[in-house]
Amino acid sequence: MSSDCRKYPKQLFLCIALMLTAGAMASATLIAQQLPSSIPGPSAGPTAGSFQGSVTTGQATAETLELSLDDAIQRGIKSNLGAVLSGTQTASAKAQRLSQLQPLLPDVEFNAREAEQQVDLAAQGLRIPGIPTIIGPFGYTDLRASLSWSLLDLKALRSYMAAKHQFRAAQLSEQDARDMVVLTVGNAYMLVLADQGRVESYQAQVATSKVSLDQANANHDAGTAPKLDVLRAQVDYQSLQQQLIVAQNNLEKDKLSLARVIGLPLDQKFNLADKAPYAVFDHLDVDATIKQAHANRKDLAAMVEQTKAAEEQRKGATAGRYPTIKVDADYGDIGVNVRSSHGTGDAQGTLSVPVFKEFGLRGDAQVAQSQLDTQKAQLSDMNAQVDADIRDALLDIEAAQKQVEVARSSVELAKEALSESQQRYVNGVSDNLAVSQAEQSVAQANDQYVSALYRDNVAKLSLARALGAGQDYKKYLGGK
């Protein structure tokens, strides 16, 4: 009992009440500390679909924007929804790390209390001769600083280490998201370029088909060609017009998709400033390239950090069996008022040893072990996936380059065949069936060339992503 209680006998029952209240609060605090603590995992990060959206920035203007591939990628890194969500995930992981650090640090508080009370002893069943049943009113002032510090808590330490690894994993995932944005935006940009190539090709074919139709009409009017040639030419002309309409529609839709992934207002008009690049890709050593990917891939490094976090959580589950040491202390002035107060203090150390919590401890350990096993399995799969990504990208590049060369030769041959068939028809050597077939061959060859060029560029972007070097995409599109 404090000296104030002895000094002020009238406050005897008040002191008893305060002691009982403090004991109840201490019990409640102990119960709260005994509850199992868990490390919250990283917040929900971006999904594959997140990279197809964006946070729209700015307002549409009347002028047409000239958009280069580099401009589009920089806009995507800033505004793509996947990149934005990855940034918020990192911020959340950082906050969780700070939350797990606090239990390891001292908790210092200051409290100022002014009390005014009156006690009815009769209501409490106390009737003591010579003592009034009503005590008070009386009051006191208490100015006090308190300290609470867990000097030894291995479970809290492991929880903090796990949160630290989760934060590092979130940072690496944010860097990996930038590589994914480069691939997503680059793919969308190349798709629009391919659509433009198809539109230009169909426009040229429609013009050529119109010349053939006019020639067929002229020959029919002159009596040197049957009506069948006119009908055939008319069908070819209208068929190409339909394909041109489809190609133009696809172009406008894919431009909207490009605007979506880079955060442009959908009503903003823009043109692509770059053309589809093509350069022969140097042969790469597969084993050396895979080794480079394992060293540079940020998503793989993030998975390693997440595995380390799971290992710390498993160690934390074991640490729940160990004793904890905690110190609580307070010091302050208490009295009727500040001028007539006296300094009082209290300090205590608590050693807590779990005695009968076996089922809870076993359960925590088994949950943590299953999470660790899952993380290790995912890490093993990720290592294999990195190998597969490199091999797939190299195979796609090799195949696409062969397709580009073959398609380019096919375009030249188809154009030559069309010219020959047109000359034969003009000279009356044959009907326009050969012209119709040659026009179809030109359309098919052009479409194959555009598709092969698109696949080649996307495969190079995929290789840059697989190597963890997405932001060095220019080096790979240039042939490396």
C-alpha positions in Angstrom: 0.0 0.0 0.0 1.4 3.4 -1.0 2.4 6.1 1.5 -0.5 8.3 0.4 -3.0 5.7 1.6 -1.4 5.8 5.0 -1.2 9.6 5.0 -4.8 10.1 4.1 -6.9 7.5 6.0 -10.1 8.8 4.4 -8.8 7.5 1.1 -8.4 3.9 2.4 -11.4 2.5 0.5 -10.5 4.5 -2.5 -7.1 2.9 -2.6 -8.6 -0.5 -2.2 -10.9 0.1 -5.1 -8.0 1.4 -7.2 -5.9 -1.6 -6.4 -8.7 -4.0 -7.4 -9.3 -2.1 -10.7 -5.6 -2.2 -11.5 -5.5 -5.9 -10.8 -8.4 -6.5 -13.2 -6.7 -4.4 -15.9 -3.5 -6.3 -15.4 -5.4 -9.6 -15.8 -7.0 -8.4 -19.0 -3.7 -7.3 -20.3 -2.2 -10.7 -19.6 -5.0 -12.5 -21.4 -4.5 -10.2 -24.5 -0.8 -11.1 -24.6 -1.5 -14.8 -24.5 -3.5 -14.7 -27.7 -1.5 -16.1 -30.6 0.0 -13.4 -32.8 0.1 -13.9 -36.5 2.0 -12.3 -39.3 -0.4 -10.8 -41.8 0.6 -11.8 -45.3 1.0 -9.3 -48.1 -2.1 -7.4 -49.2 -3.8 -8.5 -52.4 -1.5 -7.6 -55.3 -2.1 -7.1 -59.0 -3.5 -10.0 -61.0 -2.9 -10.7 -64.7 -6.1 -8.8 -65.5 -4.9 -5.8 -63.6 -2.3 -5.0 -66.2 -5.1 -4.6 -68.8 -6.4 -1.5 -67.0 -5.0 1.8 -65.7 -5.7 4.9 -63.7 -6.7 7.5 -66.3 -4.7 10.7 -66.0 -5.3 14.0 -67.7 -8.1 15.2 -70.0 -8.5 14.6 -73.7 -7.3 17.4 -75.9 -8.3 18.4 -79.4 -4.8 17.9 -81.0 -3.7 14.4 -82.1 -1.0 12.9 -79.9 2.1 11.4 -81.6 2.8 8.4 -79.4 6.1 6.6 -79.6 6.7 3.1 -78.0 8.9 4.7 -75.3 6.3 7.3 -74.5 3.6 4.6 -74.2 5.8 2.5 -71.9 6.6 5.4 -69.6 2.9 6.3 -69.4 2.2 2.7 -68.6 4.7 2.5 -65.8 3.1 5.5 -64.2 -0.6 4.8 -64.8 -1.0 1.1 -65.4 -3.3 -0.5 -62.8 -1.0 -3.4 -62.2 1.9 -1.0 -61.4 -0.3 1.1 -59.2 -1.6 -1.8 -57.2 1.9 -3.2 -56.8 2.9 0.2 -55.3 0.0 0.1 -52.8 1.0 -3.5 -51.9 4.5 -2.3 -51.1 3.1 0.5 -48.9 0.9 -2.0 -47.1 3.8 -4.4 -46.5 5.9 -1.5 -45.2 3.1 -0.6 -42.7 2.9 -4.2 -41.6 6.6 -4.3 -41.0 6.3 -1.2 -38.7 3.4 -2.8 -36.9 5.4 -5.9 -36.1 8.4 -3.8 -35.0 6.4 -2.0 -32.2 6.2 -5.1 -29.8 10.0 -5.1 -29.7 10.3 -1.5 -28.7 9.5 0.3 -25.4 6.0 1.6 -25.0 6.0 4.9 -23.1 2.8 6.7 -22.1 1.9 9.8 -20.1 -1.4 10.1 -18.2 -2.8 13.0 -16.3 -5.8 12.2 -14.1 -8.0 14.5 -12.0 -10.6 12.6 -9.9 -13.5 13.8 -7.7 -15.4 11.0 -5.8 -17.9 10.4 -3.0 -18.3 6.9 -1.6 -21.5 5.5 0.1 -20.2 2.7 2.5 -23.7 1.7 3.4 -24.4 0.8 -0.2 -21.4 -1.5 -0.1 -22.7 -3.2 3.1 -20.2 -1.5 5.4 -21.3 0.1 8.6 -18.4 0.8 10.9 -19.1 2.7 14.2 -17.5 6.0 14.3 -17.1 6.3 10.6 -19.6 8.2 8.5 -21.5 6.1 5.9 -20.8 8.9 3.3 -17.2 9.6 2.6 -16.4 12.6 0.6 -16.5 14.3 -1.7 -12.7 14.0 -2.1 -10.4 14.1 -5.0 -6.8 13.7 -6.1 -4.5 14.6 -9.0 -2.2 12.0 -10.6 0.4 12.9 -13.2 2.2 9.7 -14.3 4.5 8.3 -16.9 4.5 4.6 -17.6 6.9 2.2 -19.4 6.1 -1.2 -20.8 8.8 -3.2 -22.6 9.1 -6.9 -23.7 12.8 -7.5 -23.1 12.7 -11.1 -24.4 10.1 -12.2 -26.8 11.5 -14.5 -29.5 8.1 -15.0 -31.2 7.6 -11.3 -31.7 11.2 -11.1 -33.0 10.5 -13.8 -35.6 7.2 -12.1 -36.5 9.1 -8.9 -37.2 11.7 -10.8 -39.3 8.9 -12.4 -41.4 7.3 -9.0 -42.0 10.7 -7.6 -43.0 11.1 -10.3 -45.7 7.5 -9.7 -46.8 8.3 -6.0 -47.3 11.4 -6.9 -49.4 9.3 -9.3 -51.4 6.7 -6.6 -52.1 9.5 -4.2 -53.2 10.8 -6.8 -55.7 7.3 -7.6 -56.9 6.9 -3.8 -57.6 10.0 -3.9 -59.7 8.8 -7.0 -61.5 5.5 -5.3 -62.2 7.3 -2.7 -64.3 8.7 -5.4 -66.5 5.2 -6.8 -66.9 4.0 -3.3 -67.8 6.7 -3.1 -70.5 5.5 -6.5 -72.0 1.8 -5.6 -71.8 2.2 -2.1 -73.3 4.7 -3.3 -75.9 2.3 -6.1 -76.9 -0.6 -3.6 -77.2 1.6 -1.2 -79.2 2.8 -3.9 -81.6 -0.7 -5.1 -82.1 -1.9 -1.7 -83.2 1.1 -1.5 -85.5 0.1 -4.9 -87.0 -3.5 -3.6 -87.4 -2.2 -0.5 -89.2 -0.2 -2.7 -91.5 -3.2 -4.8 -92.3 -5.3 -1.7 -93.0 -2.7 -0.3 -95.3 -2.4 -3.6 -97.1 -6.1 -4.0 -97.6 -6.4 -0.4 -98.8 -3.8 -1.1 -101.5 -5.5 -4.3 -102.4 -8.9 -2.6 -102.7 -7.3 0.0 -105.0 -5.7 -2.8 -107.1 -9.0 -4.7 -107.2 -10.8 -1.6 -108.4 -8.4 -1.3 -111.3 -9.1 -4.9 -112.2 -12.9 -4.3 -111.9 -12.7 -1.3 -114.2 -10.6 -3.3 -116.7 -13.2 -6.1 -116.6 -16.0 -3.6 -117.3 -14.1 -2.0 -120.1 -13.4 -5.4 -121.7 -17.0 -6.5 -121.3 -18.2 -3.2 -122.9 -15.8 -3.8 -125.8 -17.1 -7.3 -126.2 -13.8 -9.0 -125.5 -14.7 -10.4 -122.0 -17.7 -12.3 -120.8 -20.0 -11.0 -118.0 -18.5 -13.7 -115.8 -15.2 -11.7 -115.6 -17.1 -8.6 -114.4 -19.0 -10.6 -111.7 -15.8 -12.2 -110.5 -14.0 -8.9 -110.3 -17.0 -7.3 -108.5 -17.1 -10.1 -105.9 -13.3 -9.8 -105.3 -13.6 -6.0 -104.9 -16.5 -6.2 -102.4 -14.8 -9.0 -100.5 -11.7 -6.9 -100.0 -13.8 -4.0 -98.9 -15.4 -6.1 -96.2 -11.9 -7.2 -95.0 -10.8 -3.6 -95.0 -13.8 -2.7 -92.8 -13.0 -5.5 -90.4 -9.4 -4.5 -90.2 -10.2 -0.8 -89.6 -12.6 -1.8 -86.8 -9.9 -4.0 -85.2 -7.5 -1.1 -85.4 -9.8 1.2 -83.5 -10.6 -1.3 -80.9 -7.0 -2.2 -80.3 -6.1 1.5 -80.0 -8.7 1.7 -77.2 -7.0 -1.2 -75.5 -3.7 0.5 -75.8 -5.1 3.7 -74.3 -6.6 1.6 -71.4 -3.2 0.1 -70.4 -1.3 3.4 -70.4 -3.9 5.6 -68.8 -4.9 7.8 -71.8 -8.4 9.2 -71.9 -10.4 7.0 -74.3 -11.5 9.9 -76.4 -7.9 11.2 -76.9 -6.9 10.9 -80.5 -3.4 9.6 -81.2 -1.2 8.2 -83.9 1.7 5.8 -83.4 5.0 7.5 -84.1 7.1 4.3 -84.5 7.0 1.6 -87.1 7.2 -2.1 -86.5 11.0 -2.8 -86.0 12.7 -5.9 -87.4 16.3 -7.0 -86.8 17.9 -10.5 -87.0 18.4 -11.7 -83.5 21.8 -13.0 -82.5 22.0 -16.6 -81.3 22.2 -16.8 -77.5 23.6 -19.6 -75.4 20.6 -21.1 -73.7 22.4 -22.1 -70.4 24.0 -18.7 -70.0 20.7 -17.0 -70.7 18.9 -19.1 -68.1 21.6 -18.4 -65.6 21.2 -14.7 -66.3 17.4 -14.9 -65.8 17.8 -16.7 -62.4 20.1 -13.8 -61.3 17.9 -11.0 -62.6 14.2 -12.1 -62.3 12.5 -10.0 -59.6 9.5 -12.2 -59.3 11.8 -15.2 -58.5 13.7 -13.0 -56.0 10.4 -12.0 -54.4 9.4 -15.7 -54.1 12.7 -16.4 -52.3 11.9 -13.6 -49.8 8.4 -15.0 -49.3 9.9 -18.4 -48.6 12.3 -16.8 -46.0 9.3 -15.1 -44.4 7.5 -18.5 -44.2 10.7 -19.9 -42.5 10.6 -17.1 -39.9 7.0 -17.8 -39.3 7.8 -21.5 -38.7 10.5 -20.5 -36.3 8.1 -18.1 -34.6 5.7 -21.0 -34.0 8.4 -22.9 -32.2 9.4 -19.7 -30.3 5.9 -19.7 -28.8 7.2 -22.4 -26.4 9.9 -20.2 -25.0 9.7 -17.9 -21.9 9.1 -14.2 -22.3 10.4 -11.4 -20.0 8.5 -8.1 -19.7 9.2 -5.0 -17.6 6.5 -2.6 -16.5 7.3 0.6 -14.6 5.6 3.9 -13.8 6.5 7.1 -11.9 4.5 10.2 -11.2 3.1 12.7 -8.7 -0.2 12.0 -6.8 -1.9 14.1 -4.2 -4.9 16.3 -3.4 -3.6 18.8 -5.8 -0.3 19.4 -7.7 1.1 21.7 -4.9 0.5 19.0 -2.2 1.5 15.9 -4.2 4.2 13.4 -3.6 6.2 11.3 -6.1 5.3 7.6 -6.3 6.7 4.9 -8.5 6.3 1.2 -9.3 8.4 -1.3 -11.2 7.9 -5.0 -11.9 9.3 -7.7 -14.1 7.3 -10.6 -15.4 8.6 -13.9 -16.5 6.0 -15.9 -18.4 6.4 -19.5 -19.3 3.8 -21.5 -21.3 2.8 -24.5 -19.3 -0.3 -26.1 -20.8 -0.8 -24.8 -24.3 0.3 -27.9 -26.2 -2.6 -28.2 -28.6 -2.4 -24.5 -29.5 1.3 -24.6 -30.0 1.2 -27.8 -32.1 -1.6 -26.3 -34.2 0.4 -23.1 -34.8 3.5 -25.1 -35.8 1.6 -27.4 -38.2 -0.1 -24.4 -39.9 3.3 -22.6 -40.2 4.9 -25.8 -41.6 2.2 -26.3 -44.2 2.6 -22.7 -45.3 6.4 -23.2 -45.5 6.0 -26.4 -47.5 3.6 -24.6 -49.9 6.0 -21.8 -50.4 8.9 -24.1 -51.1 6.8 -26.0 -53.7 5.9 -22.7 -55.4 9.5 -21.6 -55.4 10.6 -24.9 -57.0 7.9 -24.4 -59.6 9.0 -20.8 -60.2 12.6 -21.9 -60.9 11.3 -24.3 -63.5 9.0 -21.6 -64.9 11.9 -19.3 -65.4 13.7 -22.0 -67.5 10.6 -22.6 -69.5 10.0 -18.8 -70.1 13.6 -18.5 -71.6 13.3 -21.6 -73.7 9.8 -20.6 -75.0 10.9 -17.1 -75.9 14.0 -18.3 -77.8 12.0 -20.9 -79.7 9.4 -18.2 -80.5 12.0 -15.8 -81.8 13.7 -18.5 -83.9 10.4 -19.5 -85.5 9.1 -16.0 -85.9 12.3 -14.9 -87.7 12.0 -17.8 -90.2 8.3 -16.9 -90.7 9.2 -13.3 -91.4 11.8 -14.3 -94.0 9.4 -16.8 -95.7 6.5 -14.3 -95.6 8.6 -11.5 -97.0 9.5 -13.8 -99.9 5.9 -14.9 -100.4 4.8 -11.2 -100.6 7.3 -10.5 -103.4 6.3 -13.7 -105.3 2.6 -13.0 -104.9 3.0 -9.4 -106.2 5.0 -10.7 -109.2 2.3 -13.3 -109.9 -0.4 -10.7 -109.7 1.5 -8.4 -112.1 2.0 -11.3 -114.6 -1.7 -12.3 -114.4 -2.9 -8.7 -114.9 -0.7 -8.3 -118.0 -2.0 -11.6 -119.5 -5.5 -10.5 -118.9 -4.9 -7.1 -120.4 -3.4 -8.7 -123.5 -6.3 -11.1 -123.8 -4.2 -14.2 -123.3 -6.5 -15.4 -120.3 -9.5 -14.5 -118.4 -9.4 -12.7 -115.0 -9.6 -15.9 -112.9 -5.8 -15.9 -112.6 -6.0 -12.2 -111.5 -8.6 -13.1 -108.8 -6.5 -15.9 -107.5 -3.3 -13.8 -107.5 -5.1 -11.0 -105.6 -6.1 -13.5 -102.9 -2.6 -14.8 -102.7 -1.3 -11.2 -102.2 -3.8 -10.6 -99.4 -2.9 -13.8 -97.7 0.9 -13.2 -98.1 0.6 -9.7 -96.7 -1.4 -10.9 -93.7 1.1 -13.6 -93.0 4.0 -11.1 -93.1 2.3 -8.7 -90.7 1.4 -11.5 -88.3 5.0 -12.9 -88.4 6.5 -9.5 -87.8 4.1 -9.0 -84.8 5.0 -12.4 -83.4 8.7 -11.7 -83.8 8.6 -8.4 -81.8 6.4 -9.8 -79.1 8.7 -12.8 -78.7 11.6 -10.4 -78.2 9.7 -8.5 -75.6 8.8 -11.8 -73.9 12.5 -12.7 -73.8 13.3 -9.3 -72.2 10.6 -10.0 -69.6 11.9 -13.6 -69.0 15.4 -12.3 -68.4 14.2 -9.7 -65.9 15.3 -6.9 -68.2 12.0 -5.6 -69.5 13.1 -2.0 -69.3 16.0 -2.7 -71.6 13.5 -3.7 -74.3 15.1 -1.5 -77.0 18.2 -3.7 -77.0 16.2 -6.8 -77.7 13.9 -5.3 -80.3 17.0 -4.1 -82.1 18.2 -7.6 -82.4 20.8 -7.6 -79.6 
